[in-house]
Amino acid sequence: MKPIIGISMGDPAGIGPEICLKALSKKNIYQRCNPLIVGDADVMQQTVVQLNLKLKINAVSNLKDAKYKVGTVDVFDLKNVNLSELKLGIVSAMSGNAAFEAVHKLIELALTNEIDATVTAPINKESIHNAGYNFSGHTEIYAHYTHTSKFAMLLADKNLRVIHVTTHVSLRKACDLCKKERIQEVISLLNDACIQFGIAHPRIAVAGLNPHAGENGLFGDEEINEIIPAINEARVNGFNVDGPVPPDTMFVKAIQGKYDGCVAMYHDQGHIPFKLEGFSWDNEKQTMKSVKGVNITLGLPIIRTSVDHGTAFEIAGRGIASPDAMLVAIDYAILMAQNKMKISSNPVGN
């Protein structure tokens, strides 16, 4: 059976609706899964008209009414956007509420096993906060509503797979949070994820926190006190781990295939090389012409993948947003859902 992949609409004032529809205009998506957008059907219909797409919107309130047919986009309609008030490219509480409710419903459908995996389009944190929801991002929303305490963000595209010890905190706080127990935790999550992607014996690299990985304490002692003990413990537990590796060379080696996964200590340490590899800027048009890469939340009881870019308010409604990252996110959701279904149908011992 093809997995049912739920996809949140994202912030309706951004490029979320556009990249969702562009992705679901691809015939091969329907050959591998049954996709369902969760959001506002009127917004999706308006986007179809604006972009002159040859798609029909099928608004449903129950999954049994979904058609999963090429050319018809099924939308679990939350009816939470007033089109007369929607202003593209503008932060608003209405848009934030619509985006949040789509994610919340997506999680609910996955927890009740009505869908097999979830994919999220970008949300705007300011809009979410204006709507009264105090979350710093998708990852924290998922953790809260799935009651998950041990989780981590993984960025993936081709050979480069990067997990983060810390994410949406200040750089000062990130340094304080790079502790042995947390590093061990993300090494284990990364190893499990690589196996789920079909890598039997993952090779994992752990980045240093300080320049040159601390240079034996010359530039900081976090490597000596926290990172190296975590690596040693991981090796005792059977993981193939290298490090601490200076991050200025670690990611280059990973892109070339030396490592199957990398552990970054803080948000930008992992995001900058990842986006340098996966994003392509058109200087003449002053816009991104391609954005690739998927954000996967590990440690959850459900599957969650996402594009690794923002709402791009500056180009909302112009029809030039790239669906590349959404397509990759859907690909990973399908892969993980299929592997999960195989494990469920072939439990150990049978």
RAPE-V268695 format. One record per residue. N is the residue number from 0. RES is the residue in three letters. SS is DSSP state (A for helix, B for strand, O for the rest). D_FIRST is the distance of its C-alpha to the first C-alpha in Angstrom with 1 decimal. Layout:
n = [N & N]
res = [RES & RES]
ss = [SS & SS]
d_first = [D_FIRST & D_FIRST]
This chain:
n = [0 & 1 & 2 & 3 & 4 & 5 & 6 & 7 & 8 & 9 & 10 & 11 & 12 & 13 & 14 & 15 & 16 & 17 & 18 & 19 & 20 & 21 & 22 & 23 & 24 & 25 & 26 & 27 & 28 & 29 & 30 & 31 & 32 & 33 & 34 & 35 & 36 & 37 & 38 & 39 & 40 & 41 & 42 & 43 & 44 & 45 & 46 & 47 & 48 & 49 & 50 & 51 & 52 & 53 & 54 & 55 & 56 & 57 & 58 & 59 & 60 & 61 & 62 & 63 & 64 & 65 & 66 & 67 & 68 & 69 & 70 & 71 & 72 & 73 & 74 & 75 & 76 & 77 & 78 & 79 & 80 & 81 & 82 & 83 & 84 & 85 & 86 & 87 & 88 & 89 & 90 & 91 & 92 & 93 & 94 & 95 & 96 & 97 & 98 & 99 & 100 & 101 & 102 & 103 & 104 & 105 & 106 & 107 & 108 & 109 & 110 & 111 & 112 & 113 & 114 & 115 & 116 & 117 & 118 & 119 & 120 & 121 & 122 & 123 & 124 & 125 & 126 & 127 & 128 & 129 & 130 & 131 & 132 & 133 & 134 & 135 & 136 & 137 & 138 & 139 & 140 & 141 & 142 & 143 & 144 & 145 & 146 & 147 & 148 & 149 & 150 & 151 & 152 & 153 & 154 & 155 & 156 & 157 & 158 & 159 & 160 & 161 & 162 & 163 & 164 & 165 & 166 & 167 & 168 & 169 & 170 & 171 & 172 & 173 & 174 & 175 & 176 & 177 & 178 & 179 & 180 & 181 & 182 & 183 & 184 & 185 & 186 & 187 & 188 & 189 & 190 & 191 & 192 & 193 & 194 & 195 & 196 & 197 & 198 & 199 & 200 & 201 & 202 & 203 & 204 & 205 & 206 & 207 & 208 & 209 & 210 & 211 & 212 & 213 & 214 & 215 & 216 & 217 & 218 & 219 & 220 & 221 & 222 & 223 & 224 & 225 & 226 & 227 & 228 & 229 & 230 & 231 & 232 & 233 & 234 & 235 & 236 & 237 & 238 & 239 & 240 & 241 & 242 & 243 & 244 & 245 & 246 & 247 & 248 & 249 & 250 & 251 & 252 & 253 & 254 & 255 & 256 & 257 & 258 & 259 & 260 & 261 & 262 & 263 & 264 & 265 & 266 & 267 & 268 & 269 & 270 & 271 & 272 & 273 & 274 & 275 & 276 & 277 & 278 & 279 & 280 & 281 & 282 & 283 & 284 & 285 & 286 & 287 & 288 & 289 & 290 & 291 & 292 & 293 & 294 & 295 & 296 & 297 & 298 & 299 & 300 & 301 & 302 & 303 & 304 & 305 & 306 & 307 & 308 & 309 & 310 & 311 & 312 & 313 & 314 & 315 & 316 & 317 & 318 & 319 & 320 & 321 & 322 & 323 & 324 & 325 & 326 & 327 & 328 & 329 & 330 & 331 & 332 & 333 & 334 & 335 & 336 & 337 & 338 & 339 & 340 & 341 & 342 & 343 & 344 & 345 & 346 & 347 & 348 & 349]
res = [MET & LYS & PRO & ILE & ILE & GLY & ILE & SER & MET & GLY & ASP & PRO & ALA & GLY & ILE & GLY & PRO & GLU & ILE & CYS & LEU & LYS & ALA & LEU & SER & LYS & LYS & ASN & ILE & TYR & GLN & ARG & CYS & ASN & PRO & LEU & ILE & VAL & GLY & ASP & ALA & ASP & VAL & MET & GLN & GLN & THR & VAL & VAL & GLN & LEU & ASN & LEU & LYS & LEU & LYS & ILE & ASN & ALA & VAL & SER & ASN & LEU & LYS & ASP & ALA & LYS & TYR & LYS & VAL & GLY & THR & VAL & ASP & VAL & PHE & ASP & LEU & LYS & ASN & VAL & ASN & LEU & SER & GLU & LEU & LYS & LEU & GLY & ILE & VAL & SER & ALA & MET & SER & GLY & ASN & ALA & ALA & PHE & GLU & ALA & VAL & HIS & LYS & LEU & ILE & GLU & LEU & ALA & LEU & THR & ASN & GLU & ILE & ASP & ALA & THR & VAL & THR & ALA & PRO & ILE & ASN & LYS & GLU & SER & ILE & HIS & ASN & ALA & GLY & TYR & ASN & PHE & SER & GLY & HIS & THR & GLU & ILE & TYR & ALA & HIS & TYR & THR & HIS & THR & SER & LYS & PHE & ALA & MET & LEU & LEU & ALA & ASP & LYS & ASN & LEU & ARG & VAL & ILE & HIS & VAL & THR & THR & HIS & VAL & SER & LEU & ARG & LYS & ALA & CYS & ASP & LEU & CYS & LYS & LYS & GLU & ARG & ILE & GLN & GLU & VAL & ILE & SER & LEU & LEU & ASN & ASP & ALA & CYS & ILE & GLN & PHE & GLY & ILE & ALA & HIS & PRO & ARG & ILE & ALA & VAL & ALA & GLY & LEU & ASN & PRO & HIS & ALA & GLY & GLU & ASN & GLY & LEU & PHE & GLY & ASP & GLU & GLU & ILE & ASN & GLU & ILE & ILE & PRO & ALA & ILE & ASN & GLU & ALA & ARG & VAL & ASN & GLY & PHE & ASN & VAL & ASP & GLY & PRO & VAL & PRO & PRO & ASP & THR & MET & PHE & VAL & LYS & ALA & ILE & GLN & GLY & LYS & TYR & ASP & GLY & CYS & VAL & ALA & MET & TYR & HIS & ASP & GLN & GLY & HIS & ILE & PRO & PHE & LYS & LEU & GLU & GLY & PHE & SER & TRP & ASP & ASN & GLU & LYS & GLN & THR & MET & LYS & SER & VAL & LYS & GLY & VAL & ASN & ILE & THR & LEU & GLY & LEU & PRO & ILE & ILE & ARG & THR & SER & VAL & ASP & HIS & GLY & THR & ALA & PHE & GLU & ILE & ALA & GLY & ARG & GLY & ILE & ALA & SER & PRO & ASP & ALA & MET & LEU & VAL & ALA & ILE & ASP & TYR & ALA & ILE & LEU & MET & ALA & GLN & ASN & LYS & MET & LYS & ILE & SER & SER & ASN & PRO & VAL & GLY & ASN]
ss = [O & O & B & B & B & B & B & B & O & O & O & O & O & O & O & A & A & A & A & A & A & A & A & O & O & O & A & A & A & A & A & A & B & B & B & B & B & B & B & O & A & A & A & A & A & A & A & A & A & A & A & O & O & O & O & B & B & B & B & B & O & O & A & A & A & O & O & O & B & O & O & B & B & B & B & B & B & O & O & O & O & O & O & O & O & O & O & O & O & O & O & O & A & A & A & A & A & A & A & A & A & A & A & A & A & A & A & A & A & A & A & O & O & O & O & O & B & B & B & B & O & O & O & O & A & A & A & A & A & A & O & O & O & O & O & O & O & A & A & A & A & A & A & A & A & O & O & O & O & O & O & B & B & B & B & B & B & O & O & B & B & B & B & B & O & O & O & O & O & O & A & A & A & A & A & A & A & O & O & A & A & A & A & A & A & A & A & A & A & A & A & A & A & A & A & A & O & O & O & O & O & O & B & B & B & B & B & O & O & O & A & A & A & A & O & O & O & O & O & O & O & A & A & A & A & A & A & A & A & A & A & A & A & A & A & A & O & O & O & B & B & B & B & B & B & O & A & A & A & A & A & A & A & A & A & O & O & O & O & O & B & B & B & B & O & O & A & A & A & A & A & A & A & A & A & A & A & A & B & B & B & B & O & O & O & O & B & B & B & B & B & O & O & B & B & B & B & B & O & O & O & O & O & B & B & B & B & O & O & O & O & O & A & A & A & O & O & O & O & O & O & O & O & A & A & A & A & A & A & A & A & A & A & A & A & A & A & A & A & A & A & A & A & A & A & O & O & O & O & O]
d_first = [0.0 & 3.8 & 6.3 & 9.1 & 12.3 & 15.6 & 18.6 & 22.1 & 24.7 & 27.3 & 31.0 & 31.6 & 34.9 & 33.4 & 31.0 & 27.8 & 27.1 & 28.0 & 25.8 & 22.7 & 23.4 & 24.3 & 21.1 & 19.0 & 21.2 & 19.5 & 17.4 & 15.5 & 14.1 & 12.2 & 11.0 & 9.3 & 8.5 & 9.6 & 13.1 & 15.6 & 19.2 & 21.2 & 24.9 & 27.5 & 26.6 & 30.2 & 30.2 & 27.2 & 28.9 & 32.2 & 30.6 & 29.1 & 32.7 & 34.4 & 32.4 & 32.4 & 28.7 & 27.2 & 24.6 & 24.3 & 23.7 & 21.9 & 23.2 & 21.4 & 22.4 & 19.4 & 15.7 & 15.4 & 17.7 & 15.6 & 15.0 & 12.8 & 15.0 & 17.0 & 20.5 & 19.8 & 19.4 & 18.3 & 20.7 & 20.9 & 24.6 & 27.0 & 30.1 & 32.0 & 33.7 & 36.9 & 36.9 & 40.7 & 41.0 & 38.3 & 40.1 & 38.1 & 39.1 & 40.8 & 40.2 & 40.1 & 39.2 & 37.3 & 34.9 & 34.7 & 33.9 & 31.1 & 29.6 & 29.9 & 28.4 & 25.3 & 24.8 & 25.6 & 23.2 & 20.4 & 21.3 & 21.5 & 18.0 & 16.7 & 19.1 & 18.0 & 14.3 & 13.7 & 12.3 & 11.0 & 13.7 & 16.9 & 18.9 & 22.5 & 25.0 & 28.6 & 30.9 & 34.7 & 36.2 & 39.5 & 37.8 & 35.8 & 39.1 & 40.9 & 38.5 & 39.5 & 36.6 & 38.1 & 35.3 & 35.7 & 32.2 & 28.4 & 28.5 & 31.1 & 29.4 & 26.2 & 28.3 & 30.4 & 27.7 & 25.6 & 29.0 & 28.5 & 31.8 & 30.8 & 28.8 & 29.4 & 28.6 & 27.2 & 27.6 & 25.7 & 26.1 & 26.2 & 28.6 & 29.8 & 28.3 & 30.7 & 30.6 & 33.4 & 35.7 & 36.9 & 35.9 & 37.4 & 40.8 & 44.2 & 45.1 & 47.8 & 45.4 & 42.8 & 45.5 & 46.2 & 42.6 & 42.0 & 42.5 & 41.8 & 39.3 & 37.3 & 37.2 & 36.1 & 33.3 & 31.9 & 32.3 & 30.1 & 27.5 & 27.6 & 27.4 & 24.3 & 22.6 & 23.6 & 22.1 & 18.8 & 19.2 & 19.7 & 23.5 & 24.7 & 28.3 & 28.7 & 32.2 & 33.1 & 36.2 & 37.9 & 40.1 & 43.6 & 44.6 & 48.1 & 49.4 & 49.3 & 47.3 & 50.6 & 52.8 & 53.5 & 54.5 & 56.5 & 54.2 & 52.8 & 51.9 & 48.3 & 47.2 & 49.7 & 49.1 & 45.4 & 43.3 & 44.7 & 44.6 & 40.9 & 40.3 & 42.4 & 40.6 & 37.2 & 38.5 & 39.7 & 36.2 & 34.9 & 33.7 & 34.8 & 36.6 & 39.2 & 41.6 & 43.0 & 42.6 & 44.5 & 41.9 & 43.8 & 42.7 & 39.6 & 37.3 & 38.8 & 38.1 & 34.5 & 33.9 & 35.3 & 33.0 & 35.3 & 33.2 & 29.5 & 30.1 & 33.1 & 34.5 & 36.5 & 39.0 & 39.0 & 37.2 & 39.1 & 39.5 & 35.7 & 35.2 & 38.0 & 37.1 & 33.5 & 34.4 & 37.1 & 34.5 & 31.8 & 33.8 & 36.0 & 39.0 & 40.6 & 44.3 & 45.5 & 43.1 & 43.3 & 39.5 & 36.5 & 35.1 & 32.0 & 30.5 & 27.9 & 26.5 & 24.2 & 25.3 & 23.2 & 24.4 & 24.3 & 25.0 & 23.0 & 20.8 & 18.2 & 17.2 & 19.6 & 20.4 & 23.0 & 25.2 & 28.4 & 30.9 & 32.6 & 33.0 & 35.4 & 37.5 & 40.0 & 37.7 & 35.7 & 35.8 & 37.1 & 33.9 & 34.3 & 31.7 & 29.5 & 25.7 & 25.4 & 25.0 & 22.3 & 20.3 & 20.8 & 19.9 & 16.5 & 16.0 & 16.9 & 14.7 & 11.6 & 13.1 & 14.0 & 10.8 & 9.0 & 12.2 & 12.4 & 9.1 & 10.7 & 13.9 & 12.9 & 11.6 & 14.7 & 17.6 & 20.9 & 23.0 & 20.4]
